[in-house]
Structure formats: structure tokens, C-alpha cells
Amino acid sequence: DIQMTQSPSSLSASIGDRVTISCQASQDINKYLNWYQQKPGKAPNLLIFDTSDLETGVPSRFSGSGSGTHFTFTISSLQPEDVATYSCQQSYMLPYTFGQGTKLEIK
Amino acid sequence: EELLVQSGAEVKKPGESLKISCKGSGYGFTSYWIAWVRQVPGKGLEWMGFIYPGDSDARYSPSFQGQVTFSADKSITTAYLQWNSLRASDTAMYYCARRRMTNLGLAIGAFDMWGQGTMVTVSS
């Protein structure tokens, strides 16, 4: 199975800050990396697919980049409603696998 | 409105059987893969596999192969996740999720719509 490692596991930032989360794959996954937001007690919500494609209706402050084994998720200006856990997921090869999640809090 | 609605929370004893459901509405249910995803409380997401309701073709993660069974009933646009003999380690939230399609009708590996989750608790 492809292992997905996110960093950091948690972070605290201020409103308006630029926030970056990393996701590393244990092998080359081309561009097949997706990002989800999960608010407490809720189901995950797809934000970005295929590394950098923004899902319909998702605010443009969210973005993704990378290729191969190293990927980055960015929030350009943190908003209060962005408090959540963010998870990456590879869809290059079955079984699909997720990172362990990054919990984002407001400082 | 496109929706996936899951059945309610379950409390079971070890060794019991269980079948939970995921009903799709507002879209072409038979044309989209439905995945099942496990989340143990406080832990990350785990892809269990998916099923194509159009012909019930199913793919399982090796971690769950033989432990669970996916099925689908096209006539009532519902997918199911079933256990024959539950264990305490099956205690988790289970989500169904729809596999995203491109504008060209190709399925990609991201999941663009999720059910609300079904909490399964297995305890003696």
C-alpha cells in the first residue's frame, strides 16, 4: 500500500495567516492527490482533486500544488470557518489511502 | 438536490451480524461508484473499497477483504455494507461516498459527495 504522511499533525494560526500543510507519498503518485476538510462531527468535504483542481463551490483561498511524492495544501488567508481537520488522499493506486490528518486551530 | 443518506447508529454485540445502508437521490445512482470509508474515533480515514451499483462490481481494500461485503439494490438506489460477525475492533463511524466523475464521464479517485455517517458500536 502507498503510505501518505502529513505534516504537521496539528497547527495553530491566526485569522488572515497563510497556512501550509504538506503531504508526502511513499512512492510516485503522479498528480493523483486529493484534499478533504472535515469539521468536527461532520463528514469529509472534497476541496481539491488531482493536486490542484478546486472542487465546485470551494473558496479560492484554498489551493494545492506538487507532483510525484511531495504535495502542498495552502489556505491563503485563514478564516474562522476553516477550523477543521484536513486530510490528503492518494488515488493513483488501489487501495486508496489517506494521510493521518492535520488539525487546524485558530490561535 | 443530490444526497447520500445513511441509516442510523447501531449498537451490537460481538459475533452479531449487521447491514447498514446508504441511499442516493437526485443523481444517476447506477452510474457512480459508491465507496465505504471507515473512521475509528479520533483517527484518520480508511478506504474500505467501493461498488458500482450499475452491475454490482466491487473492489475491496486488502485490509477489509473477507471481513465485509458490499451490495447494492438499483431499484431503491441504495448501497449496503454488511458484516457477518462483528468484532469490537469494528467500532467506528462508517461513511459512504460518491466517486467523482469528470465532465467526460470518467470516474476519478476523489469522493465528491458523502453520507452523514453511521456510527457502529460493538460491545459486549
Interface residues (C-beta under 8 A of the other chain):
Chain A: D1 Y32 N34 Y36 Q38 A43 P44 N45 L46 F49 D50 E55 S87 Q89 Q90 S91 Y92 L94 P95 Y96 T97 F98 G99 Q100 G101
Chain B: V37 K43 G44 L45 E46 W47 G49 R59 S61 P62 S63 Y95 A97 R100 I108 G109 A110 F111 D112 W114 G115 Q116 G117
